[in-house]
Amino acid sequence: GPEVSTPGAPGDLDLKVATCDGVLDLVGSPGERAGYSLAPAGDVDGDGFDDLILGAPDCGPNLRGAAYILYGAPDLRSLIQGLTNCRKGLSELLGTRATQLTGALEFGQAGTSVSGDVDVNNDGFADVIIGAPLASSNGRLQNGQVFVVYGDPSLKGTASVDLGALTPEENLELAELLRAGTAILKKAMQPQGFNVGLNLGRAAGAGIE
């Protein structure tokens, strides 16, 4: 039959009393529920060591949620030297040994589910997948979002990535749309000038998330 593990049996590791020689206790910020989801990430940064991804779906502001990539390294054990209770805050590792990936939409709770160790674009770097099941977009309630973040060596030196930020290509597209729009208005209405604004996000009533 299946093996049954009895707490306290020989070979068990009691994390409450374990020495820091064998345990690293990573803790998130208050209320973010870091570790709600967890998965092997593969080698995201291409340094030859496997990485981990863990979700924190209640990370703020307003429950946008987040996921952390923790980068593997041969000297991870050195992090626990001199620590109290073997604990290390994830925020202390950002930009060096970890990257925070923040959800795009309020109340989306990105990081509810995470996955990794797949090379979606076949570039030799492992990619990670982050689910935000409560995200609402395009006028639809809680239709959800899934983010695929492509692995890259530059990620390891990045403290945080906003998954809702516009890419350089999207910024250029918006600039071209603005130029074309003002040209049409000049021809049709011949105004003395323009007062141009750009709303981004559902809260502003825009169609761009």
N, C-alpha and C positions, 0 to 999 in steps of 0.2 A: 504494500500500500504506500501512499504518499508519506514522505517524511514529515514529522511534526516537531517543531522547535519549541521547547519549553523555556520560558524566560529564566535566565540564570543557569542554564545547562552549560557544561563544559564546551568551550569554543565560542560561546556567545560573547558579543561585544556590547557592554553597557555604555551607551553614549554619554550618560550622565556622569560617569566616573572615569571615562577613558582619559588617558594621558594625551597631551598635545602632540606626542610623537606620532600618533596614528590617526588623528581626527582634526579636520578643519571645519569649524562651525561658521558658515557664511550667513549673515543676517541682513535682511532688507530694512528699509525705512518703515517707521510706524504706520500700520494700517494698509500697506500695499500688498500684503499676502504673497511675498516672494517665496517661490518654491511651490506654488499651487500646481504648476505643471513643470515637467522636467524631461529632457530628452538628450541623448547623445547628439552632438552637432557635427561630428566629423572634424576634419581639419579645415576650418574656415579661413585661416590666415596663411595656410601653406607653409608652416614652419616645421612640419613633421610630427606634431603632437596633436592628439585629439582634443577637441573642445567640448564644452557643455552649453546648453541653452536652458534657461529656466524662466518661467512666466511669473509676473506680478500683476494680476489683472485689476487690482484696486489702486494701482499707482496713479497719482494725480498729475495734473489738475483735473477735477471732475471725472474721475474714473476713466481717463483715456486708456489706462493700462500700459504695460511695458513688458519687455523681455530683456534678459541679460545674457550676453554671451560671455562665458568664462573661458579664458584661453589656457590650454594646457601648456605646461612648461616643466623642465626637469627640476627646477628649484622651487616648486610650489610649497614644499615642506618648510622652506625658510620663512614663509609668511606667518607660521604659527609660533615662531620663537619669541618669547617674552610676552605672549598674549595671556589675558585673563580668561579662563574658561574656554580657551581655544577659539574665541570668537573674533571674526573680522567682518566689518561692515562692507557690503557690496559697493557702497558709494566711495569707499576709500580706494577701490581698485580701478575705478573708471579712468580710462585714458591710458592705462598701463597693462593691466591684466584682465580688464573687462570692458564691455561696451553696452550701454543702455539703449535699447530701441524703443522709442515712445510711440504709442498709438496715435492715429491721425484724428479721430473724432471723439468728442466728449461722450462719456457713458458707453463707449464701445467695448471697454474692458479687453483690450489687446493683451495677449499673454494667457488667456484662459486655456488655450491649447498651444503647444509648440511641438515642432518636429525638426529634424535635421539629418545630416549625414547623407544628403543626396546632392548630386551635381546636375542641377536642372539645365544649365546652359553649356555644359560640357567644356568648361574652361580649366578644369583641373583643381578647382577650389570647391569645397563643400558649401552648400547653401542651406539656409534655415527658413522655416515656414512658421508664421505666427498667425493665429486665429483671433479675431475680434468679433464674436458671435452676436453681440448686442449693438453693434454699430448701425446707425440709421443714416441712409444717404439717398439722394435723388428722390426725396419725398416719400420714401418707403420706411416703415417703422421696423427697426431691428432686422434688416435684411442681411446684415453681417458683412464682414470684410476678411480677406485672407491676404497676407503680405508675404511675398517671396523676397528675401534679402540675399543677394548674391555675395558669395565669399570673395574676399580680396585682402591682400596683405595690409592695406592701409587701414582696415577696420580696427586693428589692434591698437593703433595710436589714437583712436577716436573715442572720446568720453561718451558722447551721446549722438544718436541719429533720430531726427524727427521724421517718422514715416509719412507724415502729411505734408512735408515741405516740398515746394516746387523744384523740379530739376532745372538745370541751366537751359535745356531744350524747351521746357514749358515756359520759362521766363521769356525766351526769344519769341515763342509763338504768341504770347500775350502782347509783347511789344509790337509785333507785326500786325496783330489784329487792331491794336490801338491806332497805329499809323494808317491802316486802311480805312478804319472808321472815321477818323478825322478828315481824311481826304474826301470821303463821300459827303460828309456834312459841309465841308467848305464849298464843294461844287453845288450842292442842292440848296443850301440856305445862306451861304456867304456871311457867316457870323463875324463879329469883330474879334472874337476870341473864344477860348474854350476853358471850362472848369472841369477837369477830368478826374474821376475817382474810380477805384476798383474795389469791389466787395468780394471777399473770399469766404466761403463757408455757408452752411445752411442758416446760421443765425443772422447773417446779413442779407438773406433772401437771394443769394446768388446761386447759379447753377453749377458753380465750380466748388468742389469739396476741398 
